[in-house]
């Protein structure tokens, strides 16, 4: 197991490097640059700016400088789009926000999703099952860019209960709508996967044995069925967790949370190479990390799995 | 030399006293004087030398103050400067600065602060995107400094003493003073910048000389300013706290306005008529100095057809501007037959015969012109319209596609993201492209200079007479006939089809007073605003 983890980590580093190099080259290939704008800058002004940011260097030199700064000094450079800030500052401002509402959304999605899925499976083909399936399909088909403005209309305009957007770490009333908007579709997916997997497990031999031995149903479900049934859910949760904590551009846009999701999309549209690279590396590293965690969890839950 | 030049200086006393909020006698003010306005996006920079956005300028105008401010009609009123004189040859401006202007840390604002700020913008090391603005002001040596051929301290701006600033231009520039309310020209605190580097614009560090100080800034969320007691006119400043709130979606912005979270928002396209009926005391439409056009690529890289002025005219005539303004935008915008916005100060549009015809007659003429140019059912004209991603641009492009179809022209719509659009515009890699230009100052040349051979001029149209008119206008006593002639040339030559002139279409809470309703530049100052008790 320990050797496996080491091996996976050894692969993670070249993976990240490849990710950095590819993103860097792809970004540079996109038409227009960070300072292309409606009123073309006089060539001399543009040259001054490019010199300041090192954009006048050959691409390989830029790439090398970038890698060196990232690896040796954890310096992701200055942002082109926000000239008063470095990329580290932009991420330090936005990431804690998405991390907060992402973690809460994750907890809500898992708790509600798994409960719904399990309930539906053990009450298979009853009204409870239909209700749970109905709710999860409803949640899945309601896109968050429809739900977000609707939430604002209902909770801010009509009821006046919640602030229509913005962010505060101290006041959870700012978190509620982003969490609902973000968690819903994940919750629906988790519920469906849990239900399907649970139904399969409930029909298997070891459950029949457990029941035949006269174990109470509660024990059968919690001790014998839930653990194997949760495996497919866990492989879904790894990537889902990463995309939740790195934010959603829709949630950031409609609730103006100031999170990292919108910065990511903006940086790509504005050709803010530095911020785009910084966020790509962050998301890439987290994805690799959580895929590894999922694999370790797998082995821990299912002793049949050997590495 | 300078004394010689300024001997017969023309003293320009400014029309209005420099006042903050002009609260009429007997007005009952509200107890809470807080004002919240809407931002579409994060404020990218609070450094006057690095800001490039309109929204950023709106914030900077509260935190800093330049030589002059604008009043509710857009006229210049004293800011840090109280008056100025100009030498006979129009090259040397001498500004008298008030002696009670202070930075928010209590230091006096002196002429040297402007010298430092302007040199800093021009200095290539600052890498300011708006270095071009200093060039546009025609300050002596600005071009050479930006090009790295001269030292920044050779810029034509000098502190004679703490209260006297002297600016030397290389070319007389009649609109020079009108440029002095622009954020790029604001003074900046040298000591703070040298101590803090790029971080000097953070709350707690930023030192300004405006009516407000920076109290908080959460990137992409909100920005708070508080009344600056050090400001020279603080006793006449009514609003105590201002908050700029980012709402990235226009429709959500309107919802949050209706929920009482914002005091002013933009109205989404097409909703003005409904809102004006529902809230006649809140929905406003103010002319705004931007023009929308379809630029023809007449460069070598452009299509052959567009090199024929008859084709360009026909396409322009066939655009039914009334439909675009009244059916698509619906917010008080006006059809455009000139490039210069109709509300620009002193601008008198020339007679444009096309403007007076009805659309049926224009269409007839367009058909005739196109046939004359050799296009018809046997040889249909194929053209592509490029526009950047936006619902409004798309709606207009679809409408134009239909208008041109009436001429038998096949139109391909080419929607690209913003950076691709601008990149192609600058490389003449388009046929017809959607474009908009917003004036930098309230005078017609800010529009007309665009079409000079060496102007931005994405379609690469060129006309010697036009260039000469624009050059002559810089020293002319009366620019009106020159600008009129320039517009006539544009109307005859049609380097672009002008579509409409912008309006700011906003909702403003009824108890908020002091927002300028006649300033075509859209410039406003928090210090001029106040709230009345309902």
Interface residues (C-beta under 8 A of the other chain):
Chain A: X30 X31 X32 X33 X35 X36 X37 X38 X39 X40 X41 X42 X44 X45 X48 X49 X51 X52 X53 X78 X81 X82 X83 X84 X85 X86 X90 X93 X94 X148 X149 X152 X153 X156 X157 X160 X163 X164 X165 X166 X167 X252 X253 X254 X256 X257 X258 X259 X262 X263 X269 X270 X271
Chain B: X42 X44 X45 X46 X47 X50 X52 X124 X125 X127 X128 X129 X131 X132 X135 X146 X147 X148 X198 X199 X200 X201 X202 X218 X219 X220 X221 X222 X245 X246 X247 X248 X249 X251 X252 X255 X256 X258 X259 X261 X417 X418 X419 X420 X422 X423 X424 X425 X426 X435 X436 X437 X456
